[in-house]
C-alpha cells in the first residue's frame, strides 16, 4: 500500500514537473514553442495552432498537473496527460515536426513518451479507483435515466 502510494506520487510529480516547467515556454512564447505550434499550423492549415493552441495545451497541462495531486481526481489528471501526450507523440511522429526540435536531440519527444507511459502506469495502479468511479457514475445514471 505504501509502495503503491509512493509510486503514484512519484509518477504524478514527474508528469507535473514536465508540464509545469514547460508552461513558462508556452505562455511566454519562447522560440521553441512558437516553432512547434507554427509548424503544426503550417502543416494542418489550422490557424488556431499558434498562438491559441499553445495556450490551450498549456492550460490543459496545468489542469492535469493539479488533478494529479488530488487523490480523488488523479485518474482524471492521468487520463488528461495521456490524451495530451498522445497528440504530442503523434505530431512528432506523423507530421513535419519530427522527433528532434531545433537541435534538442529528441528531448521533448522523450519527455512526452515518459509522461505518456507514466499516465498509463498511474491508471493501471488506480484500477480500483476507476472501478469505484465508474460504478458510482453508472448508479447515478440508473437512478436518473434520460427521458
PyMOL commands that set and color helices and strands:
alter all, ss='L'
color gray80, all
select helices_A, chain A and resi 2-28+31-44+47-49+52-68+74-94+107-125+127-143
alter helices_A, ss='H'
color red, helices_A
deselect
rebuild
show_as cartoon
